[in-house]
């Protein structure tokens, strides 16, 4: 008999970035049963795990009650990474790869990656770049079709200061000669980024370099609609029926792209009465996930 466990793990990414993770597993008759059952690798949104509400906090306990293990990681994109220069979207693939390798080394054979919000876009980016054979499926919650396009549309909607195009112009000057290798960077504030006021709740902060790789017209790997056709594993989209951050048409368009690319093992489920993190309808959310995971 294998007892329940909650275990904190730390391990480095390829470039030395230290990841912290929480492994939660249930009771199994044997280690063979434990490692043959699916484990869900949870990839957070902008805030990181343990600060956000909704699925990042809900799912580990909900999964373990249904015989499914989980592995919650905090990548370099978490917390204040975008404000202090660490959240480089293109480098996040190393964090997912390191987490998958850690699970494989533990013995897990059926890894499902669940990305929420920003984490969904990161997860797609990983999944199109030769994922480990033990990665069997992808769950995308509140997935934007394109982080650069969504940022541009939102800033234009609220008439932000500075504008999206102005930020791009400044970033090109600050990050000379090359955004990849430059040592030049600085923090900037976008007023009216999330609403019509100058209140702190309506602003957002980046460094020019973190914005460049996540939100700029040059952020190619964050343009999920342009890369998702490379995902060949099964995909489940879940989306809050009342999500006011990512519109319903965005996951619908991604489903069409996957189907047109030949991946027909794709499901989209809207969570009734739920918003971006599906917290308003947890029972429907968990039931949807458990039913889909039962296929593995």
N, C-alpha and C positions, 0 to 999 in steps of 0.2 A: 504494500500500500504506500502510495506517495502522498504525503500530507500537503495541505495548502501552504503556500509560501508567498511572502512579500519581501522582495530583495532589491536593494539598491546596488546598481552596478555603475562603474565608471570605466571608460575605455576611450582611446584616442582615435580620431579620424586620421586619414593618410597624411595630412599636413601637420598633425600634432594637436589639433584642437580637441580639448577634452570634453566628451559628452557624458552626461549623467542620465540614468534611466531607472525606471521602476518596473521590475518584473513581478507580475501578479499571476499566480497559477492556482488551480483548484486541486481537489483531491482526485487521484486516479488510482486504478488498481495496480498499475505498474508503470515503470519509466517508459516502456514501449508505448503504452496508451497515451501518456503525457506528450511524448514527442511526435506521435502520429496524429494528435488532435490539432486543429488549426490554432495558431497564435496570431493575434492582431497587433501589428506595429502601429502605434498611434503617433501621428505627426501633427503638431500643434499649429495654431494660427499665429498672428503677430505677437500676442501676449506670452506665448509659451504655456506649458502645462502648469497647473497648480495655481495660476492667477486667474485663469478664465473660468467662466461658468459653462454650463452646457455639456456637450459630449466629452470634452477633455477630462472633466471631473466625474461625469456620470458613468462612463463606459467600463472602466476597470472593474468596479464592483458589480455592475450589471452582467458583464461577460462571465465573471468567475462563478456567479450564481447559475449560469447556464452551461458550465463545463468548458468554457473557452478562456484560454490564457491571454494576457495582453502584455505589451512592452511599451511603456510611455517614455519617449525620449525628448530631451530639450536640445535642439540644434543651435547652431550659431545665429539663427534667425530670431531667436526668442528674446523676450524682454526688451532691453534697450539697444539691441544690436543695430537697428537701423539708425539710431541716434548717435552711436559712438563708433560707427565705422566697421563693425564686425559682420554685419548681415549682408554678405555678398551672395546674391542668389545663385550664381553659377557655381560657387564653392559648396553649396548645401548638399549637392549630390554625394559628396564625400561622407557627410554625416549619416545619410540614409544607408549608404554602402557599408559603413562601419557598424551600424546597428544590425543590419541584416547578417553580416559576418559574425557578429557576437551571438546572434540567435542560432546560426548554423553551428557554431562551435559548441553551443550548449546542447545541441542535438535536435533542434526543431526542424521539421521537414516540410511543414505546410504554413508558410508565412503569408499573411494577408496584410497589405499596407493600407491603413485608413488615414487619409489626409483631410483635415478640416480647414476650410477657408484658405489662407496662404499655404497651409500644409498640403492641400489638395494639389495646388499647382506645383509644389516641390515634388510631390509623389509622382505626378505625371512625368516631370522632368527626369526623375530616376528611372521610371518604368520604360522609357523609350531608349535608354542607354544600357542595353545588355544587362537586364536585371539577373540576379542569381537564380538558377533553376528552382531553388526552393521557394521563391516568391510565386505564389499561385494565383493571386487575385488582387484587385485594387478597389477600394471604396473611396469615393470622392464626395465630400459633404460641403455644400455651399461653394462649389467650384466656379471661379470666374473663368470666362472663356479667354480672357487676356488681361493680365495685370496692368500692362501699359495703357490699353484702351480704356479699361474701367477707371483708372486714375484720371486720364484725360477727360472723359465724359463727366466724372464727378466734379472736377475742378471747374470745368466750363459751366456746369449746372449752377454752381454757387458763386460764380464770378470770383474765383479765388485771387488772392494777392500773395505772391506773384502768380501769374497765369502759368498754365502748363508749358506753353511755348517759351515763356520767359525763363522758366526754370531750366529748360533744355538748353537755351542759349547760354545761360550763365554756367551750367555744368560743363559745356564744351570748353569754355575758357578756363575754368578752375582745374579741370582734369587733364589739361595738356601736359605732355604730348600724347599720352596713352592712358586711358582710364584703368587699364589692367595693371600697369606698372607704376603709375604716378604715386608720389608721396604727398601730393597736394590734396587736401580735402578739408571741408569745414561743414559745420552744422547749419541748417537753415530751417526757417519756420514757414509753413504755408498757412495763411489766414483764410478763413472761410473755406476750408477743405471739406468739411463734413456738414456744413449748414450755413445759414445766412448771417451769422453773428461773428463777432470777434472774441467770443467767449473761449476759454481754454478747451472746452469740450468740442469745439468746431475746428480746432487747428490740428495739424500733424507736423511731425519733425522727422527729418532725414539728415544724413550727410549726402553731399552730392554724389559720392561714389556708390553708396547703398541705393540711392534713388536711381542711378544710372543703370544698374544691373537688374533692378526689380521693376522699375516704372517707366523708364525712358523709351523712346522709339528704338533704341539700340538693345533693349532687353529681350533678345530673341528667345532665350530659353524660358522666359516668363510669358511668352505668347502661346498659351496652351493650345489654342485653336490651330496653330501652325505646326505643332509637333505631335499632337495626340494621336494622329493616324499611325504612329509607330508603336502604339500600345497593342500587344497581341494577346494579353491575358484577359480573363473575365473582369468586367468592370460593373460595379454597382454605384449609381449616383443616388444620393438622398439629398433632398432639398426642401427647406421650409416653405410651406405654401404661402406664408406671409413674409418671406425674406425681402427686406427692403434695401439690402446692400447689393445682392446679386440677383438679377432678374431671372424669372423662370425660363426665358428664352435662351439663356446662356448654357445651362446644362443640356437643354433640348438640342441646341446647335452642335454641341460636342458629341452627343449620341449619334446624330446624323453623320458627322465626320467619321466616327468609328465604324458605323455600319457601312458607309461608302468605301472604307478602306479594307473591308472584308472581315472585320470583327463584329460578329452578330451575337456574341455572348455578353450583351450589354443590357442593363436594366436601369430605368429611371423611376424612382418613387418619390412623390411629393408627400411631405409630412403635413397633414392637415393642422391648421391653426398654429403652426410653428414658425419661428423667425430664423435668423441666420444660423444659430447654434442648435436649433431643434429642441431647446430646453422646455418649451411650452407644451410639448406632447411627448414626454419621455417613453411612455409605454408603447406607443405606435412606433417610435424610432427603434427601440430595442427589439421589438417583435420583428420589424423589417430586417434588421441586421442578422438576428439569430436565424431567421428562416433562410436568408441567402447564404449564410455561413454553413448551414447544414449540408449544402451541396459539396462541401469539402471534407 
